[in-house]
């Protein structure tokens, strides 16, 4: 399969006064189109920093980040914003839903940020996504009226509204019980089977077992990179 995401000699430093914290230390990684990858590692390993760079929320200090054939590391802020809104979908541990908005309105948010006019066509798409994640009877509910699992389903639908090439999931089951976690991972597996590339941060080995590949980071470098020949959901 062709590479959809590639980082080359990626370095990320943070500067605090006279102190330089070297978080990523020349990282090289390739993610193929249609893959499902778990990023793991202890606190301070660099996985959250890497996800922020992949999500165009931060820039590397040095190195290259290619999204298909575009060098994202060299883009302007406006270009990065365009990439975030059209190429990437985000799923967060804390859901990041707006409490005053309904299910449908929260799903619409990426379109609002893109400046897409909201009309009956876009609303129908958001309703269809809500139905796809099992929330067809909760369209007018607000986040506080939903369970944690239901809120994460809204977040998944929101991540899909712009038909992204890559879904970045940061601890998507971190706030969920085990049964609901399985439901969310089944949903992500179905999205992967449909062709979506998924890059997921998790600290849970049982959640990583759903992915096709597990990359472990330590001290800003790749410690191991292993294919999972029999991921859960594909057995």
C-alpha positions as CSV (number, residue, x, y, z in Angstrom):
1,X,0.0,0.0,0.0
2,X,1.1,3.6,-0.6
3,X,2.3,5.7,2.3
4,X,-0.3,8.3,3.4
5,X,1.7,9.8,6.3
6,X,5.5,9.8,6.7
7,X,7.8,11.6,9.1
8,X,11.5,11.8,8.4
9,X,14.2,12.7,11.0
10,X,11.5,14.4,13.1
11,X,12.9,16.5,16.0
12,X,10.8,18.4,18.5
13,X,12.3,20.6,21.2
14,X,10.6,22.6,23.8
15,X,12.5,25.6,25.3
16,X,12.0,26.7,28.9
17,X,14.3,29.5,29.7
18,X,17.8,28.1,29.3
19,X,16.6,24.5,29.4
20,X,16.0,22.6,26.1
21,X,13.7,19.6,26.3
22,X,14.3,17.2,23.4
23,X,11.1,15.3,23.1
24,X,11.4,13.8,19.6
25,X,14.9,12.8,18.6
26,X,15.0,12.1,14.9
27,X,11.9,10.0,14.5
28,X,11.3,8.1,11.3
29,X,7.9,6.5,10.7
30,X,5.7,5.6,7.7
31,X,2.0,4.9,7.9
32,X,0.3,3.2,4.9
33,X,-3.0,4.1,3.5
34,X,-5.7,2.0,5.1
35,X,-3.6,1.0,8.1
36,X,-4.8,1.0,11.7
37,X,-1.9,1.8,14.0
38,X,-1.6,2.1,17.8
39,X,1.0,4.4,19.2
40,X,2.1,3.3,22.7
41,X,4.8,4.2,25.2
42,X,5.3,5.5,28.7
43,X,4.7,9.1,29.8
44,X,7.3,11.3,28.2
45,X,7.9,8.9,25.3
46,X,6.8,11.5,22.7
47,X,3.5,9.9,21.5
48,X,1.3,12.9,22.4
49,X,3.9,15.3,20.8
50,X,3.9,13.2,17.7
51,X,0.1,13.2,17.5
52,X,0.0,17.0,17.9
53,X,2.4,17.3,14.9
54,X,0.5,14.8,12.8
55,X,-2.7,16.7,13.6
56,X,-1.1,20.0,12.5
57,X,-1.6,21.4,16.0
58,X,2.2,21.8,16.4
59,X,5.2,22.1,14.2
60,X,8.4,20.1,14.3
61,X,11.6,21.8,15.2
62,X,13.4,20.0,12.4
63,X,12.5,17.2,9.9
64,X,9.8,16.5,7.5
65,X,6.1,15.5,7.7
66,X,4.5,14.4,4.5
67,X,0.8,13.9,4.1
68,X,0.7,12.0,0.9
69,X,3.1,14.1,-1.2
70,X,2.7,17.4,0.7
71,X,5.4,18.5,3.1
72,X,3.2,19.7,6.0
73,X,6.2,20.9,8.0
74,X,6.8,23.7,5.5
75,X,3.2,25.0,5.4
76,X,1.9,28.3,6.5
77,X,-0.6,28.6,9.4
78,X,-3.5,29.0,6.8
79,X,-2.4,26.0,4.9
80,X,-2.2,24.0,8.1
81,X,-5.7,25.0,9.0
82,X,-6.9,23.8,5.6
83,X,-5.2,20.5,6.1
84,X,-6.8,20.1,9.5
85,X,-10.2,20.8,8.2
86,X,-10.2,18.7,5.0
87,X,-7.7,15.9,5.4
88,X,-7.8,15.0,9.1
89,X,-10.5,13.8,11.6
90,X,-10.0,14.0,15.3
91,X,-11.3,11.9,18.2
92,X,-10.3,12.9,21.7
93,X,-10.5,11.2,25.1
94,X,-12.5,14.1,26.5
95,X,-14.9,14.1,23.5
96,X,-14.5,18.0,23.2
97,X,-18.2,18.5,22.4
98,X,-19.9,21.9,22.9
99,X,-22.4,21.5,25.7
100,X,-24.9,24.0,24.3
101,X,-25.1,22.3,20.9
102,X,-27.2,19.3,20.0
103,X,-25.9,16.1,18.5
104,X,-26.4,17.3,15.0
105,X,-25.0,20.7,15.7
106,X,-21.8,19.2,17.2
107,X,-21.4,17.0,14.1
108,X,-21.7,20.0,11.9
109,X,-18.9,22.0,13.6
110,X,-16.0,21.1,11.3
111,X,-18.2,22.3,8.4
112,X,-18.7,25.6,10.2
113,X,-15.0,26.0,10.7
114,X,-14.5,25.3,7.0
115,X,-17.0,28.0,6.0
116,X,-19.3,25.4,4.4
117,X,-22.9,26.8,4.1
118,X,-25.2,24.8,6.3
119,X,-28.2,23.7,4.3
120,X,-30.6,20.8,4.1
121,X,-27.9,18.7,2.3
122,X,-25.3,19.2,5.0
123,X,-27.9,18.6,7.7
124,X,-29.0,15.4,6.1
125,X,-25.4,14.2,6.0
126,X,-25.0,15.0,9.7
127,X,-28.2,13.1,10.5
128,X,-27.0,10.2,8.4
129,X,-23.7,10.1,10.4
130,X,-25.6,10.3,13.7
131,X,-27.7,7.3,12.6
132,X,-24.6,5.4,11.5
133,X,-23.1,5.7,15.0
134,X,-26.4,4.6,16.6
135,X,-27.7,8.0,17.7
136,X,-30.7,8.4,15.3
137,X,-33.1,8.8,18.1
138,X,-30.9,11.4,20.0
139,X,-30.5,14.0,17.3
140,X,-31.7,16.9,19.5
141,X,-30.0,15.8,22.7
142,X,-27.2,17.8,24.1
143,X,-23.9,16.2,25.5
144,X,-25.0,16.3,29.1
145,X,-28.0,14.2,28.2
146,X,-25.8,11.5,26.7
147,X,-23.6,8.8,28.3
148,X,-19.9,8.9,27.8
149,X,-20.1,6.2,25.1
150,X,-22.8,8.2,23.3
151,X,-20.7,11.4,23.5
152,X,-17.8,9.5,21.9
153,X,-20.1,8.3,19.1
154,X,-20.9,11.9,18.4
155,X,-17.2,12.7,18.3
156,X,-16.7,9.9,15.8
157,X,-19.5,11.2,13.6
158,X,-18.0,14.7,13.8
159,X,-14.6,13.3,12.8
160,X,-16.2,11.8,9.7
161,X,-18.2,14.8,8.5
162,X,-15.4,16.2,6.3
163,X,-14.7,12.7,4.9
164,X,-11.0,12.8,6.2
165,X,-8.2,10.7,4.8
166,X,-6.7,10.1,8.3
167,X,-8.4,9.7,11.6
168,X,-6.3,10.7,14.6
169,X,-7.7,9.2,17.8
170,X,-6.1,10.2,21.1
171,X,-7.1,7.7,23.9
172,X,-10.6,7.3,22.4
173,X,-11.6,4.8,25.1
174,X,-9.8,6.4,28.0
175,X,-12.9,7.6,29.8
176,X,-15.1,4.6,29.0
177,X,-16.0,1.4,30.7
178,X,-14.8,-1.9,29.2
179,X,-18.1,-2.8,27.4
180,X,-18.4,0.7,25.9
181,X,-14.8,0.6,24.9
182,X,-15.4,-2.6,22.9
183,X,-18.3,-0.9,21.1
184,X,-16.2,2.1,20.2
185,X,-13.3,-0.1,19.0
186,X,-15.8,-2.1,16.9
187,X,-16.9,1.1,15.3
188,X,-13.3,2.2,14.5
189,X,-12.6,-1.3,13.1
190,X,-15.5,-0.9,10.7
191,X,-14.3,2.5,9.6
192,X,-10.9,1.0,9.0
193,X,-12.4,-1.9,7.0
194,X,-14.1,0.8,4.9
195,X,-10.7,2.3,4.0
196,X,-10.1,4.9,6.7
197,X,-6.5,5.2,8.0
198,X,-6.5,5.3,11.8
199,X,-3.6,6.4,14.0
200,X,-4.5,5.9,17.7
201,X,-2.7,6.7,20.9
202,X,-3.5,4.3,23.7
203,X,-1.9,3.0,26.9
204,X,-4.1,-0.1,27.1
205,X,-2.7,-3.3,25.6
206,X,-6.2,-4.8,25.2
207,X,-7.2,-1.7,23.1
208,X,-4.0,-1.9,21.0
209,X,-5.0,-5.5,20.1
210,X,-7.7,-4.1,17.8
211,X,-5.1,-2.4,15.6
212,X,-3.2,-3.9,12.7
213,X,0.2,-2.5,13.9
214,X,1.6,-1.4,17.2
215,X,4.4,1.2,17.4
216,X,6.0,1.7,20.8
217,X,7.9,4.9,21.5
218,X,10.5,5.5,24.2
219,X,12.6,8.6,24.8
220,X,11.5,10.2,21.5
221,X,12.4,7.3,19.3
222,X,10.8,4.1,18.0
223,X,11.4,1.2,20.4
224,X,9.5,-1.4,18.5
225,X,7.2,-1.6,15.4
226,X,5.2,-4.8,15.2
227,X,2.4,-6.0,12.8
228,X,-0.5,-7.6,14.5
229,X,-1.4,-10.5,12.3
230,X,-4.7,-11.2,14.0
231,X,-6.2,-8.0,15.3
232,X,-9.5,-8.1,17.2
233,X,-12.4,-7.3,14.9
234,X,-10.6,-9.0,12.0
235,X,-10.5,-12.6,13.4
